[in-house]
Amino acid sequence: MELLRNPRIDFLGKKIIFVSLSALLVLGSVALLATRGLHYGIDFRGGADVVLRFKQRPQVDEIRSVLARQGLDAAQIQAFGGTEEGPASQDVLIRVPPQEGTEQGDVSGRILEALRSAMGGESGKLDLNIAGPTEIERALQGAFPGQESMARAAAEALSAYRDEHGGLFRDLEEARSVAGLSPEAAAWLRDNATAGPFAIRSVDYVGPSVGRELKQRATYAVIGSLLAMLVYIWFRFERLSFGVAAVVTLGHDAMLALGAISLTTKEFDLTVLAAVLTIVGFSINDTIVIFDRVRENLRHGRGGDMNKLFNDSINQTLSRTLLTTALVLMVVLTLWLFGGNRLNPFSFTLLVGVIFGSYSTIYVASPIVIWWERTVGKKARA
């Protein structure tokens, strides 16, 4: 399929303007990373992340004061949902910095116990909003020896109902009326269980040493991929200028993506790192297509004017570039708009990378090759 028939666009006629723009954007990204840095996720910074869903819209200041009294005054608390209605609007992320010698259970247990005590939770009873199916089954088996099947069925029914109704029970009577619950189990719950003020959505913990190691490995992964691309392009096209241009372009795309993440304060975790590496793969693919057409035109004796050579090569592959970029953008844009909060940093990074990856192949990689051949390459041939 050919979108444009014989285009004659002078892409490189304004290369000075676009190269200057790219340089300013990269400098701006470097300044952002130096001053604001990246908002690292738990994968890289370590610590504990606890997401709780409350029965009513939570008061962040109240949660913060409760945790401060337990020595967790360094905890960061973020409410989800804003002014939106629905279960997600009652979620709260509690982020505790890494603490040497502290395990996940210690941190999350202190958070849960402190909040339950402060918000009217009943101690000594089975909290149906916190307990998992295994814990519920074990409690029922202890109360009714020899009735393992009844205990298992009750635990599964309670857990399934809770998951289907926003992740928590509004009150104990709602739990006792769940279908599949035997009369004796319902009666036992009345005296021995409670529906606490919140439910656990997720608990994640990464030790400080693991976080530092992951950050180091992430840096090695990005640098290693760029060096591998340099070597591959150099030998693939038998021109060092092509390899240097490709690596500078990839560094340009990755730096702009990181700058956008820093500017928007989106969380940088392993999924965002995967998005950055995906950007590298996408960008190099488009660059190789244009470089391959340049090499083909050189073989046919069209290597007089370098600007004309690259303009012709870019125009000859323009339809393919537009089709590929448009299809990828459709997928990434859909993921960004409808993927939810958890995928938003990942899809946003891909969106920025795809846009600048297509741009940089034309306005960064091509001018670098032309400059290299006219300066460094000319001196080498002399």
N, C-alpha and C positions, 0 to 999 in steps of 0.2 A: 504494500500500500504506500502510495506516494502523496504526501500532503501538499508539498510544494514542487512545482515543475520548473526545473532549471533556475533556482534562486541565484541572485547575484548581489548578495548583501556584503557590504564592505565592513566586516567585523573588526578587522585590525586597523582600520583607518583611525579609530578613536581609542587605540590600545593604551595610550598614555593616560587618558582620563580614567579608564577602568582599572588600570594597574595602580594608579594613585588612590582610587577609591578603595581597592582591596588592601593596600598598605595601611590606609587610615582605619579600616575595619579591624585589621589584625592588631594594630597598635591599641585600638580601643578595647579589644578582647584581652590583650595582655594586661592593660591597665585595670580592667575589671577583675581579672584573676589575681592580680597582685594586691588589690585593695580590698575587694569583697570576698575573693576566693570562691570555692565551690561549697554548696550546701550538701555535705556528704551524708549519705544514707548510713544505716546501721552496718551495712556490709563493710564499709571502709573506716568508719569512726569507732565502731564497737559500741557497747552499751546495750540497753534494753529498750525495746519499743513495745508498748502495751496499748492495744486499741480496745476500748470499752464502749458498749452501747447502753445508754441510760433509759429509764422508763420515761423521763421527762427531759426537756432540753436542759443540758447541764450548765451550771455556772462555773466558768473557768476559774474565776477568782477564788471561789469556795474550794475547788479541788486543789488549787495551788497552795492555799493556806493549810489545808489538811496534810498535804505531803510535806510541807515545810516543817510542820511539827514533828514529823517522823524522820527528820534529817535529810529529806530529799528535796531541799530547797533549790538545787541545781536543775531539777526536772523542767523540761519544756513541755507545755501543754497547748494543744491545738484542737479546736473544735471544728468539725466538718459540717458541710451543708449550708452554712450561712443562714439566709432567711428562708431557704427551701423547707417544705414540709416533707414528712416521711421518715422512716426509720434511720436513714443515713444522716439526717440532720441532728440526731441525738448521739452521734459517735464522737468520741474524744480520743486523740492520740496523746499518750503520755510517754515522753522520751527522756530516759535517764542516761546521763553520760557514763562512760566506762569507769568501773571501779575495780582496782586491783584486788584480787582475792575474793571477789563476790561472784556467786553463781546466779544463774537465771532465776532459779526458784526463790532465792533470798530476796532479789529485787522485786520480782512480780508479786511474791507473797506479801511483802511489806506494803506494796501499793494496794493490793486487794483488801487486806485486813484493815488498813487505815481508812480506806473509803467506806467499807462496809460498816465499821464502827461509827463513823461520823454521820452516815446517812441512814441510820436506823435499821441496819441489818441485824438479824437475830443470830447471836452466836450459839454454838452447840447444836444447831439444826442443819439439815442438808439443804444447801442453797441450790434450787433447781435451775437458776439462771447461770450458775457458774459450773456446776457439776457436769461432767461428761457422762456418756452412757455407761461406761465401765464403772464409774463411781456410783452412779444410781443403782446399777444392777448389784453391785457388791453390798450396798446398804440394804437393799430389799432382801437379798439372800441371807444377810445376818439377822434380819427381822423374821424371816420365814424360812427356816432351815428345811431343806428337802424340796423346796418349790422353785428350783432353778429356772424352769421354763417360764413360770409366771413372772419371775423377777426380770428375766431377759426380755420378755414381751413388753412388760411395762416400761423398762428403760428405753427400748427401741421406739415405743409409741410416744413417750414424752419427748425424746430427742428429735424425732421426725416432726412432731407438731411444733416444737419450738423453732426449728429451722424454717418451717413453712410460714411462720407468723412473726416475722421480724427479728428472730433470734432470741426472744425472751418472753417470759410469762408476765402479764400485767399484775396478776395476783395469784394467790394459792388456789382459789376456787377454779380459776381457768385451768390450772394444771390438773386438778382433781377430776375435771369433767372431760378429760381427753379420752377419746374412743380407744378401746383396747386395754384400758386400765381395769384390773379386777377390783371388786368392791373392797376386799381386804387391803389391797395396795392403796386405794384411794383413802380408806380410813386411816391407814398408817401415816400417809403423807400429811393428813390434817394435824396430827400431833407432833410430827417429827421433821417436817420440812418447811421451807419458806421460799418465797419468790423474792429474792434480793433486789436492791435498787438498780443493778446493772448486770449486763452479761459480758463475757469475754469474747471479743471478735477474733483477736489474734495476739500472740505473745512471741516475740523474737528476741534473741540474745546472741551477741557476738562478743567474745572476749577482746580486750584491748590489743593483745599481741596478734590475734588473728586479723583484726581490722588493719593493723599496720602492715601485716604481710600481704593482705589482699591489695592494699593501696600500692605497695611496691611492685607486686606482680602485674597490676593494671598498667603501671608506667612502662614496665618491660614489654608488655604485650603491644602497646601502641608503638613504641620505638622499634621493636623487633619487626612489626608488620611494615613499617615505613622502610626499614633497611632491606627487608626481603623484596619489597616492590622495586627499590632502586636497582638491586642486582638483577632482578628478573627483566625489567624494562631495558636495562643496559645491554644484556646479552640477547634479548629478544629482537631488538632493533639495531644492535651493533653500533649504537651512538650513545655516548655518555650524556649528551645534552637532553635526550629523551628521558633518561632515567632521572636526572636531576630535576627536570621540569615536572615530572610526575610526582616525585616525592615532595617538592615544594608545594605543589597544588594540593596534595593530600594533607600536608601540614596546615595549609591555609584553610581547608574545609573543616578539619578537626578543631582548629583554633577558634573559628567563627562559631562552630556548634557549642564549644565550651563557653565562649563568651556569652552566647545567648542564654545558656543554662544559668550562668552566674548572674546575668542581668535580671532574669525572671525569678531567681531564687528557687528554681526547681531542684528537687532532690537528686543528687548524683549517686546512683547505686550500680549494681552489677548489670541491670537491664539497660541503663543509660550507657554504660561502657560498651555493651553489646551493640547498641545503636551507633555509637561512634565508630566502632570497627566495621559495622555494616556500611556506614557512609564511605569509609575508605574503599571498601569493595565496590560500591556503586560508582563512585567517582572514577576509580581507575579503569573500570570497564568502558566508560564513555571516552576517556582519554585514549585508551588503546585503540578504539575504533577509528578515531581521527588520526592518530599517529600511523596506523596501518595504511590509511588512505594516502597520507603524506608520503610514506615510503613507496607505495605503488606509483604515485605520480612522479616521484624522483626516478624510478626505474624506467619510466616512459619519457625521460628527458625534459621534464617540466620544472626543473629546479633553478631557473634563472632568478626571478624575484621571490625572496622568501615570503614577503607579505602576500603576494599573489598566490604562491603555492599553498599557504595555509588557508587563505580565504577560499580558494577553490575546493580544498579538501573538506573544510567545514561545511560549505554549501552543499557539497555532494553527499554528505552524511546527515544533513540537517533534518530531513524527514524522519529518519530513523531515531535521531536524538529526541525530536519532539514527541514522537509516538511513545518511546520508552519512558521519557520523563513524565508525560501526561498520565500514562497508566499507573506508574508508581505513585505519582502524586494523588491520584484518585484513591488508592488503597490507604496511603498514609494519612490523608486528610480525613477519610472516614474513620480510621482508627483514632485519630486525635479528637474528633468531634463526639464520637459515641463510645470510645473505649473505657471511659470512666476515669476516676481519680488515680487509680493504681497504675494505669498504663499511660497517663498523660505525659510524664517526663520522657518516657521512651518514645512515644509517637511524636512529641514536639521536637525532640532531637533529630529524629529521622526527617521530619518535615523541613527543618532548617538545613539539614545536610543535603537533601535531595535538591533543594532550590540552589544552594551555593555550589553544589557539586556539578550541576549542569552549567552554571555560569563560569566556574573557574576553569573548566576544560578549554573554553574559548578565550577567555580574557586573562588567564593567568598562565596556563601551561604553554599555550602557543607563543605569547610574547617572550617567555623565558627561553624557549628553544631558539627563537630568532635572535635574541640578544646573545646567547651562548655561541651560536654558529658564527655570528659576525665579530665576536671579540675573542673569546677563549679558543674556539675552534679554528679561527683564522690564524691566531698565533701558533697553534699546534701544527697546522699545515705548513706554516712558513718555516 
